Amino acid sequence: MKKKLIIYLLTTLLISCVDPSRTSTYSCSLKNNTNQSITITVYFSGAIIDNSIIEPSMSGLDCSYSEDSFTGYTYNCNFDMLKITFPNGKGYLCSQFDNPEYWFADQKTPFLPSEKFILNNNGVYEFNISEEDYINAHILP
């Protein structure tokens, strides 16, 4: 009887400690807050899968996914690297796997949550590319 009581108490304790997964749907995009058009080259496993232009004050590269928390662009978005290029040829190269040599200032990247993501009125987390980002862009390889 004592053994059954202990098993019952342990089972109750284990069940009550389990926090059910609280997934939510998150949407993200890139927001061009510069005076320049930007070209976005999207890669998956080293292959280019998309090329698009985001005009000033516009957004693009929309992605939605369900996770426990917002994580920026994830593997659920079906790409693993972005090349963001300004008309002068400079820009940013952000990957889920590589070092941050060509990332935004302070090692910011669309693949990680940061203050560069701003939640807009429509519930979309926008990764803001600013005029300062244009000025500080890297010469890309």
N, CA and C of each residue as an Amber inpcrd file, in Angstrom:
protein
   423
   0.8180000  -1.1880000   0.0000000   0.0000000   0.0000000   0.0000000
   0.8700000   1.2640000   0.0000000   1.9150000   1.2450000   0.8030000
   2.8100000   2.3790000   0.8950000   3.4950000   2.6160000  -0.4560000
   3.8740000   1.5340000  -1.1420000   4.5170000   1.6140000  -2.4390000
   3.5770000   2.2540000  -3.4710000   2.2990000   1.8520000  -3.4590000
   1.3110000   2.4130000  -4.3810000   1.1030000   3.8930000  -4.1140000
   1.0870000   4.2900000  -2.8660000   0.9190000   5.6790000  -2.4950000
   2.1030000   6.5160000  -2.9990000   3.3050000   5.9920000  -2.8520000
   4.4940000   6.7030000  -3.3170000   4.4580000   6.8410000  -4.8450000
   4.0980000   5.7710000  -5.5360000   4.0040000   5.8170000  -6.9990000
   2.9320000   6.8170000  -7.4140000   1.8130000   6.8180000  -6.7530000
   0.7250000   7.7510000  -7.0480000   1.1950000   9.1930000  -6.8390000
   1.8700000   9.4740000  -5.7450000   2.3430000  10.8220000  -5.4640000
   3.4010000  11.2730000  -6.4720000   4.3120000  10.3710000  -6.8120000
   5.3370000  10.7090000  -7.8000000   4.7250000  10.9670000  -9.1780000
   3.7710000  10.1460000  -9.5660000   3.0910000  10.3200000 -10.8470000
   2.3490000  11.6490000 -10.8720000   1.6390000  11.9560000  -9.8070000
   0.9100000  13.2180000  -9.7210000   1.8750000  14.3970000  -9.7860000
   2.9770000  14.2930000  -9.1000000   3.9790000  15.3450000  -9.1070000
   4.5530000  15.5480000 -10.5060000   4.8920000  14.4660000 -11.1920000
   5.4510000  14.5610000 -12.5410000   4.4530000  15.1580000 -13.5180000
   3.2200000  14.7400000 -13.4410000   2.1890000  15.2430000 -14.3470000
   1.9390000  16.7240000 -14.1000000   1.9060000  17.1260000 -12.8580000
   1.6180000  18.5220000 -12.5430000   2.7790000  19.4380000 -12.8980000
   3.9870000  18.9220000 -13.0520000   5.1520000  19.7370000 -13.3920000
   5.3190000  19.9300000 -14.8940000   4.6150000  19.2010000 -15.6900000
   4.7440000  19.3070000 -17.1350000   4.0110000  20.5560000 -17.6060000
   4.7390000  21.4210000 -18.3000000   4.1600000  22.6330000 -18.8530000
   3.8210000  22.3560000 -20.3150000   2.5440000  22.3440000 -20.6690000
   2.1970000  22.0410000 -22.0560000   2.7970000  23.0860000 -22.9980000
   3.1730000  22.6270000 -24.1610000   3.7690000  23.5140000 -25.1530000
   2.7930000  24.6310000 -25.5050000   3.3090000  25.8180000 -25.5070000
   2.4730000  26.9910000 -25.8090000   2.9710000  27.6240000 -27.1040000
   2.7710000  26.9540000 -28.2020000   3.2360000  27.4860000 -29.4740000
   2.3150000  28.5920000 -29.9380000   2.8990000  29.5350000 -30.6310000
   2.1690000  30.6370000 -31.2410000   2.6300000  30.7650000 -32.6770000
   1.8530000  31.4430000 -33.4730000   2.2400000  31.6980000 -34.8480000
   2.9010000  33.0710000 -34.9130000   4.0760000  33.1130000 -35.5380000
   4.8350000  34.3500000 -35.6840000   5.0340000  34.6330000 -37.1670000
   4.9630000  35.9040000 -37.5260000   5.2230000  36.3380000 -38.8910000
   6.3510000  37.3460000 -38.8630000   7.2330000  37.2610000 -39.8630000
   8.3170000  38.2270000 -39.9350000   8.5490000  38.6260000 -41.3880000
   9.1960000  39.7680000 -41.5560000   9.5350000  40.2820000 -42.8780000
  10.7220000  41.2260000 -42.7490000  11.2780000  41.6030000 -43.8900000
  12.3370000  42.6080000 -43.9270000  11.6970000  43.9350000 -44.2980000
  12.0270000  44.9940000 -43.5870000  11.4920000  46.3310000 -43.8590000
  12.6370000  47.2160000 -44.3260000  12.4860000  47.8010000 -45.5190000
  13.5030000  48.6840000 -46.0880000  13.2210000  50.1190000 -45.6530000
  13.9350000  50.5790000 -44.6420000  13.8000000  51.9600000 -44.1660000
  14.9540000  52.8270000 -44.6470000  15.4560000  52.5320000 -45.8530000
  16.5060000  53.3500000 -46.4570000  15.9030000  54.1090000 -47.6300000
  16.7210000  54.9620000 -48.2400000  16.2990000  55.6750000 -49.4470000
  16.7120000  54.9330000 -50.7050000  17.1980000  53.6960000 -50.5430000
  17.7080000  52.8910000 -51.6510000  16.8690000  51.6220000 -51.8150000
  16.7770000  51.1340000 -53.0330000  16.2090000  49.8010000 -53.2420000
  17.2190000  48.7820000 -52.7330000  16.7400000  47.6840000 -52.1990000
  17.6550000  46.6160000 -51.8010000  17.2870000  45.3420000 -52.5410000
  18.3120000  44.6040000 -52.9050000  18.1110000  43.3130000 -53.5550000
  18.3350000  42.2320000 -52.5120000  17.3980000  41.3190000 -52.4160000
  17.4780000  40.2120000 -51.4740000  17.6990000  38.9350000 -52.2790000
  18.8150000  38.2740000 -52.0310000  19.0900000  36.9780000 -52.6360000
  18.9410000  35.9450000 -51.5310000  18.0810000  34.9640000 -51.7770000
  17.7370000  33.9590000 -50.7710000  18.3630000  32.6260000 -51.1790000
  19.0230000  31.9860000 -50.2170000  19.7250000  30.7250000 -50.4720000
  19.1890000  29.6090000 -49.5800000  19.2820000  28.4000000 -50.0890000
  19.0620000  27.2120000 -49.2740000  20.1100000  26.1880000 -49.6750000
  20.8900000  25.7350000 -48.7210000  21.9760000  24.7610000 -48.9480000
  22.9020000  25.2000000 -50.0700000  23.2290000  26.4870000 -50.1020000
  24.1710000  27.0170000 -51.0730000  23.5910000  27.3860000 -52.4200000
  22.3400000  27.0310000 -52.6930000  21.7090000  27.3290000 -53.9760000
  20.7810000  28.5360000 -53.8490000  20.8030000  29.4040000 -54.8570000
  19.8910000  30.5500000 -54.8810000  18.4880000  30.0330000 -55.1600000
  17.5430000  30.3920000 -54.2900000  16.1600000  29.9560000 -54.4950000
  15.2160000  31.1180000 -54.8000000  15.6870000  32.3540000 -54.5720000
  14.8390000  33.5090000 -54.8750000  15.7020000  34.7600000 -54.9290000
  15.2530000  35.6930000 -55.7200000  15.8680000  37.0010000 -55.8420000
  14.7380000  38.0080000 -55.9130000  14.7590000  39.0280000 -55.0750000
  13.6910000  40.0260000 -55.1210000  14.2450000  41.3880000 -54.7450000
  13.4880000  42.4160000 -55.0720000  13.8580000  43.7910000 -54.7490000
  12.8170000  44.3460000 -53.7970000  13.2890000  45.0070000 -52.7470000
  12.3950000  45.6850000 -51.8160000  12.6700000  47.1750000 -51.9490000
  11.6730000  47.9020000 -52.3730000  11.7890000  49.3450000 -52.5710000
  11.7820000  50.0630000 -51.2190000  12.2540000  51.3270000 -51.1920000
  12.2310000  52.0960000 -49.9460000  10.8350000  52.1350000 -49.3300000
  10.7720000  52.0200000 -48.0130000   9.5320000  52.0400000 -47.2100000
   8.6460000  50.8160000 -47.4060000   9.1350000  49.8180000 -48.1090000
   8.3480000  48.6130000 -48.3490000   8.9290000  47.4450000 -47.5510000
   8.1340000  46.3690000 -47.4630000   8.5590000  45.1430000 -46.7820000
   8.5250000  43.9810000 -47.7530000   9.2570000  42.9390000 -47.4270000
   9.2640000  41.7420000 -48.2520000   9.8680000  40.5710000 -47.5070000
   9.9690000  39.4540000 -48.1850000  10.4770000  38.1960000 -47.6320000
   9.6560000  37.7790000 -46.4100000   8.3590000  37.6670000 -46.6240000
   7.4340000  37.2880000 -45.5540000   7.5710000  35.8180000 -45.2050000
   7.4830000  35.5220000 -43.9270000   7.5390000  34.1450000 -43.4490000
   6.7110000  34.0300000 -42.1780000   5.9710000  32.9410000 -42.0490000
   5.2080000  32.6530000 -40.8310000   5.5370000  31.2470000 -40.3630000
   5.5430000  31.0740000 -39.0440000   5.8410000  29.7630000 -38.4640000
   5.2590000  29.6840000 -37.0670000   5.1580000  28.4680000 -36.5640000
   4.6730000  28.2390000 -35.2000000   5.8270000  27.7340000 -34.3400000
   6.0530000  28.4200000 -33.2360000   7.1220000  28.0690000 -32.2960000
   6.6830000  28.4700000 -30.8970000   7.5040000  28.0920000 -29.9160000
   7.2390000  28.4870000 -28.5360000   7.4840000  29.9720000 -28.3170000
   8.4170000  30.5570000 -29.0840000   8.7190000  31.9760000 -28.9660000
   9.2400000  32.4900000 -30.3010000   9.2860000  33.8010000 -30.4530000
   9.7880000  34.3930000 -31.6820000  11.2940000  34.1860000 -31.7580000
  11.7620000  33.7190000 -32.9080000  13.1860000  33.4170000 -33.0770000
  13.7940000  34.0920000 -34.2990000  13.0990000  35.0380000 -34.9080000
  13.5840000  35.5960000 -36.1600000  13.2560000  34.6180000 -37.2800000
  13.9140000  34.7610000 -38.4180000  13.7240000  33.7860000 -39.4950000
  14.3150000  32.4580000 -39.0410000  13.6110000  31.3660000 -39.3030000
  14.0680000  30.0520000 -38.8530000  14.1260000  29.0880000 -40.0290000
  14.5420000  27.8710000 -39.7290000  14.5630000  26.8200000 -40.7540000
  13.1630000  26.5790000 -41.3160000  12.1250000  26.9480000 -40.5830000
  10.7540000  26.8070000 -41.0760000  10.4750000  27.7260000 -42.2590000
  11.3120000  28.7130000 -42.4720000  11.1300000  29.6490000 -43.5810000
  11.7160000  29.1120000 -44.8890000  12.3350000  27.9480000 -44.8410000
  12.8560000  27.2460000 -46.0240000  14.0180000  27.9520000 -46.7110000
  14.8120000  28.6960000 -45.9530000  16.0680000  29.2230000 -46.4640000
  17.0270000  29.3460000 -45.2890000  18.3320000  29.3790000 -45.6150000
  19.3160000  29.4170000 -44.5390000  20.3700000  30.5070000 -44.6980000
  20.2530000  31.3160000 -45.7690000  21.1890000  32.4130000 -45.9470000
  20.5340000  33.5250000 -46.7610000  20.8780000  34.7660000 -46.4160000
  20.3820000  35.9370000 -47.1340000  21.5410000  36.8270000 -47.5260000
  21.4750000  37.3420000 -48.7320000  22.4050000  38.3720000 -49.1700000
  21.5710000  39.6140000 -49.4400000  21.8610000  40.6640000 -48.7030000
  21.1130000  41.9190000 -48.8170000  22.0680000  42.9220000 -49.4500000
  21.7380000  43.3740000 -50.6740000  22.6630000  44.2010000 -51.4400000
  22.0170000  45.5400000 -51.8030000  22.7950000  46.6130000 -51.6100000
  22.3690000  47.9590000 -52.0030000  22.8670000  48.2440000 -53.4160000
  22.3350000  49.2920000 -54.0760000  22.7670000  49.5960000 -55.4510000
  24.2690000  49.8490000 -55.5980000  24.9530000  50.2590000 -54.5330000
  26.3940000  50.4970000 -54.6160000  27.2190000  49.2100000 -54.4950000
  26.5420000  48.0510000 -54.4030000  27.2250000  46.7580000 -54.3280000
  27.5660000  46.3120000 -52.9220000  27.4500000  47.1990000 -51.9510000
  27.7130000  46.8310000 -50.5610000  26.4670000  46.2050000 -49.9540000
  26.6500000  45.5370000 -48.8040000  25.4870000  44.9370000 -48.1800000
  25.8440000  44.0450000 -47.0100000  25.0260000  43.0220000 -46.8360000
  25.1420000  42.1120000 -45.7000000  24.9280000  40.6940000 -46.1840000
  25.6340000  39.7660000 -45.5560000  25.5210000  38.3540000 -45.8530000
  25.2600000  37.6560000 -44.5230000  24.0480000  37.1620000 -44.3540000
  23.6390000  36.5690000 -43.0790000  23.2470000  35.1180000 -43.2930000
  23.8180000  34.2520000 -42.4710000  23.5520000  32.8260000 -42.5660000
  23.2120000  32.2720000 -41.2000000  22.4560000  31.2010000 -41.1810000
  22.1550000  30.5250000 -39.9230000  23.3810000  29.8120000 -39.3710000
  24.3960000  29.5770000 -40.2130000  25.4880000  28.7040000 -39.8260000
  26.8540000  29.3680000 -39.7550000  27.0710000  30.4680000 -40.4570000
  28.4000000  31.0570000 -40.5680000  28.6750000  32.0980000 -39.5010000
  29.9370000  32.5220000 -39.4820000  30.3280000  33.5590000 -38.5310000
  29.7340000  34.9040000 -38.9440000  29.7100000  35.8500000 -38.0180000
  29.0180000  37.1250000 -38.2600000  29.8440000  38.2010000 -38.9660000
  30.8470000  37.8130000 -39.7310000  31.7240000  38.7950000 -40.3610000
  30.9740000  39.8170000 -41.2240000  29.9280000  39.3830000 -41.9210000
  29.1860000  40.2740000 -42.8110000  27.7670000  40.5610000 -42.3130000
  27.5390000  40.3560000 -41.0160000  26.2380000  40.6520000 -40.4260000
  26.1090000  42.1460000 -40.1810000  24.9400000  42.5450000 -39.7060000
  24.6900000  43.9320000 -39.3500000  25.4970000  44.2870000 -38.0920000
  25.5560000  45.5750000 -37.7540000  26.3020000  46.0490000 -36.5830000
  25.8810000  45.2940000 -35.3250000  26.8220000  45.1410000 -34.4300000
  26.5920000  44.4530000 -33.1560000  26.1260000  43.0120000 -33.3400000
  26.5870000  42.3880000 -34.4310000  26.2880000  40.9830000 -34.7420000
  24.7900000  40.7020000 -34.8230000  24.0500000  41.6290000 -35.3990000
  22.6110000  41.4360000 -35.6080000  22.4040000  40.7290000 -36.9400000
  21.4090000  39.8540000 -36.9680000  21.0740000  39.0870000 -38.1650000
  19.5830000  38.7830000 -38.1520000  18.9550000  38.6570000 -39.3080000
  17.5340000  38.2820000 -39.3360000  17.2620000  36.8770000 -38.7950000
  18.3250000  36.0800000 -38.5920000  18.1520000  34.7230000 -38.1050000
  18.1490000  34.6130000 -36.5810000  18.2570000  35.7430000 -35.8970000
  18.1980000  35.7610000 -34.4370000  17.2910000  36.8980000 -33.9820000
  16.5540000  36.7040000 -32.9090000  15.7320000  37.8110000 -32.4110000
  16.6310000  38.9510000 -31.9060000  16.2380000  40.1880000 -32.1710000
  16.9840000  41.3520000 -31.6990000  16.0690000  42.5600000 -31.7330000
  16.6000000  43.6890000 -31.2570000  15.8090000  44.9170000 -31.2810000
  15.6450000  45.4630000 -32.6930000  16.3290000  44.8850000 -33.6940000
  16.1020000  45.2810000 -35.0830000  14.7420000  44.7870000 -35.5830000
  14.1740000  43.8090000 -34.9090000  12.8150000  43.3640000 -35.2220000
  11.8450000  44.2400000 -34.4380000  10.9370000  44.8720000 -35.1430000
   9.9180000  45.7120000 -34.5000000   8.5520000  45.1600000 -34.8790000
   7.7250000  44.9500000 -33.8790000   6.3730000  44.4310000 -34.0980000
   5.5040000  45.5550000 -34.6480000   4.9860000  45.3680000 -35.8670000
   4.1440000  46.4180000 -36.4580000   2.6850000  46.2470000 -36.0330000
   1.8210000  47.1260000 -36.4930000   0.4000000  47.1120000 -36.1050000
  -0.3580000  45.8880000 -36.6080000   0.1840000  45.1990000 -37.5960000
  -0.4620000  43.9940000 -38.1390000   0.0410000  42.7170000 -37.4820000
   0.8770000  42.8360000 -36.4490000   1.3860000  41.6630000 -35.7550000
   2.5590000  40.9930000 -36.4520000   3.2260000  41.7070000 -37.3490000
   4.3730000  41.1660000 -38.0770000   5.6460000  41.7540000 -37.4760000
   6.6190000  40.8860000 -37.1900000   7.9200000  41.3360000 -36.7260000
   8.7470000  41.7310000 -37.9460000   9.0520000  43.0180000 -38.0690000
   9.8070000  43.5070000 -39.2120000  11.2680000  43.7440000 -38.8170000
  12.1720000  43.1090000 -39.5570000  13.6000000  43.3490000 -39.3790000
  13.9120000  44.6210000 -40.1420000  14.1890000  45.7040000 -39.4180000
  14.3460000  47.0280000 -40.0160000  15.7610000  47.2580000 -40.5310000
  15.8390000  47.5320000 -41.8250000  17.0990000  47.8770000 -42.4590000
  17.0930000  49.3970000 -42.6080000  17.9980000  50.0430000 -41.8930000
  17.9750000  51.5030000 -41.7570000  18.9740000  52.1910000 -42.6810000
  18.8540000  53.5130000 -42.7480000  19.8100000  54.3180000 -43.5060000
  21.2170000  54.1360000 -42.9200000  21.3130000  53.9810000 -41.6220000
  22.6050000  53.7170000 -40.9720000  23.1890000  52.3860000 -41.4540000
  22.3200000  51.3820000 -41.6600000  22.7880000  50.1040000 -42.2100000
  23.3490000  50.2950000 -43.6180000  22.7060000  51.1560000 -44.4040000
  23.1980000  51.4460000 -45.7450000  24.5970000  52.0680000 -45.6680000
  24.7550000  53.0490000 -44.7830000  26.0360000  53.7510000 -44.6430000
  27.1390000  52.8010000 -44.1750000  26.8000000  51.8650000 -43.2850000
  27.8030000  50.9600000 -42.6960000  27.9120000  49.6040000 -43.4030000
  27.3060000  49.4570000 -44.5530000  27.2940000  48.1630000 -45.2530000
  28.7160000  47.7100000 -45.6110000  28.8660000  46.4080000 -45.7050000
  30.1640000  45.7800000 -46.0020000  30.3990000  45.6780000 -47.5100000
  31.6660000  45.6640000 -47.8850000  32.0310000  45.2550000 -49.2380000
  31.9280000  43.7390000 -49.2270000  31.0400000  43.2030000 -50.0320000
  30.7470000  41.7530000 -49.9820000  31.7180000  40.9560000 -50.8350000
  31.9590000  39.7170000 -50.4260000  32.8670000  38.8500000 -51.1950000
  32.2670000  38.4750000 -52.5450000
